[in-house]
Amino acid sequence: MAVTTLRFTFARPDPDPVAQSTLLRAALALTKYADAKGVDFVTFDEHHATDFGWSPNPILASGCFLTATNNIRARVSCAHGPLWNPIRLAEDVALIDQLSAGRLDVTLALGYRPIEYAAIGQDFGRRGELMDHVLETVLKAWTGEPFEHNGETIRVTPVPLTQPHPRLVVGGGVRATARRAVRFRLPLSIPAYRPEIRDYYLQLCREADLQPDLRMATTDDLPSAFIHEDPDRAWAELGRYFAWEAVEYAAWNGGGRRSVMHVDDVSTIDEIRRSNRYLIVTPDDLVELLVSRGPEAKMNLHLLCGGLPEDEAWKSLHLLTDNVLPRIQAQTTAQAN
């Protein structure tokens, strides 16, 4: 059956604290409802110094959402590893793993905005070295055994419930990322369709006698979807919210970096609509898209994109849970029989 995800960035053009508080609480309410209806994941990412309240702490957000739900998994996709103190990161993730009975997945990546490193007080030029230190330290900490750290012998608790440790993924789309994932014997997440990096990673796995564990965006993924009975009307009335996020997010994307969420060289609603990175689809069209992609189909529902009105977010979620998911389940059952 298709994997369904709610994506929240908490960003809006005007970071008014009252409006942002309303948005945050709406995201939590939407997730609690989705949890009871069989949605698989809620996902958060990390950015700093954005002017828009963009999710600054996906670990903390995951903990808040997981303690309010029972089944849905939280996916940190991703946190910027070099910006974290590794001991605090190990402790925070272990605590959430304990509280949520193992429902937290964490992807660590380098990030690509020098201003974020400056804001946290880390050296952007040393980000690869810092990432290696974080990964090495976190994995040692999660064993629960004593180890040397900063000239002292320490033991980190709580020990995670998930053994040997919570799901920790290395994220990025370059060859160095593939080497890092294999060196630490961790899964790899490639945020864009990069078959050459995939093939390089698979070669490294063979050489290291490591079972590959890879998540890569594909050309069939539905990166940001919104469900509406009348997409033309929705683009006319709500398109500005998607356009705002697309333009602002693309402005960060220097140096030719790519992910399924970046839409380059667009400025109008029509251009963003044609990019197919933000989709507004009817329930019928979404069922057809997901069925055509088979059991490995994935979709992200971006319910509060750019500060979308909460009532519209609820309408979209109800179309997913009351219309789309039951039909997908029925077709999956029929095919199995």
C-alpha angles and dihedrals in degrees: 000000000000117000111239125200136182112215122202128180096167088219124141132165094249111042093205104165095226093049092043092051089052090050093050093050091046090054090052093048091049091050094049089053092045090050090060091048100053104262108158108215145014114201137199134181135197133247135151136200092021101136088224106077090253110181103287099178117032092172093058092043091051092052092051094049096043094052088054094052139053111207114013117099123227117224119198100207093194144352119179101244099199091056093061131083100238096220093050090046092051091048095046095049093045091051092050091045088055095045095046097041091243103315099133126099118185128197116191120201135166100247121221109229115097090200090066091055090048091050092053094038100246130133111253090200091060097048095118092051091046091051091053090051092050094049094046093048097045093050091050091047093053093058089072089225125122117263139170115266128165092344096310135093108238139174119206123214151217093056110217119261090223110078137247080007142307116289106282119182131189111226131202145091106241135087093254089060091053090050091049093051092051094043091055092036091235132138119269128227118195110194096204136038099276108155092173091060090045091053092047090051092050090051091051090049091054091050092049095043088239126149106238117243108183137164113186130172111244135201088253097057118114098222100182118010132174123186121221134156091230113033094182091056091043092054090049094049103030105022093100091068093056091042092054093053094043094052096043094045093048090053089067093053102097127156097037095287116161139198134159088259098056119094111187130201097012129124107157133068091241091054092049091048091052091050090069090215088111112042128189107190140170119245090252092052093047093051089050092049094049095044091049090055094052130219092324093062116130132193136180117209107208098196102167099031111164092352097307112188113273094231090057090049091054092049090053093048093049090052088055098046100035101035116016104037096048090051093048090049092049092050092047091051092047092051091048090054 
